[in-house]
Amino acid sequence: MHILALLLHLLLSTCAVASSGLTVSSSSSIIQQSYLDQYTQSYGGPLIGLSYDNAWVSSQSFSSMGLTDIRLDYYDATHTYIAGGTYTHRNQLIPGYSSGVAFGMDYINYDELSYGQLFVGLEAIRRDLVLQLSAYLPSQNAQRLTTSSSNLVGMPGAILSLSHTAQRLLIFAQYGAFSQSDVSSDVTTTRVGGSFRFTNLLVVDARVEHNSGLSRDNAFQIRLRLPLTAPTIVPGSLPSTPMRRDYGAVLGAQS
């Protein structure tokens, strides 16, 4: 009985600092860290994606916090399966100011092709402002798609992001650049967007972006997130949201 009581206590304690949710997205492309050369298939409309995420506080002290998160994504039209995990560590410097670092790995199975990706992130937090630099390093340079003459080329790069939170609203701006010697032109992207928490059971976010080096110059994404659980909010504590990043495959690119 004592063992069962202890296990129940640990389970409840974990759930109290965990958050999870389901997300449905619609986008004109998946703008991520890979480059698809000479892909000819047209999908005839927006890409629909389904995502599940779970994050929990794995360590916590008076001035630091460790967060672990996992995420699973699926896109039916492009036959894409994604599994990723990240560990984020934050330290409070002085009240209202903190810094963080994150490490993560992703596995992407995309239309008969698969590759891995290493993620490293740095952040500086000043109350409601967050400056984040994310770097991406694919594990493979190029693979040939057997159903066509297309090649999937992993492109190392980085994204710089600035976000601001005000009560239920979060707004952000991002700039990203990716380069690979096998690709004739570099890829850059500029994004603006935000998210709004209508209730504890519904979060809506959207973004628009302008891209250079791709056949599709402009793209959009709209997501509806249905939180399944939410972490306990402690006033004055470090942010309990893990460092998020993009991952997946670029569609419609041309070399």
Secondary structure, 3 states (H helix, E strand, C coil): CHHHHHHHHHHHHHHHCEEEEEEEEEECCCCCCEEEECCCCCCCCCEEEEEEEEEEEEEECCCEEEEEEEEEEEECCCCEEEEEEEEEEEEEEECCEEEEEEEEEEEEEECCEEEEEEEEEEEEEECCEEEEEEEEEECCCEEECCCCCCEEEECCEEEEEEEEEECCEEEEEEEEEECCCCCCCCEEEEEEEEEEEEECCEEEEEEEEEEECCCCCEEEEEEEEEEEECCCCCCCCCCCCCCCCCCCCCCCCCC
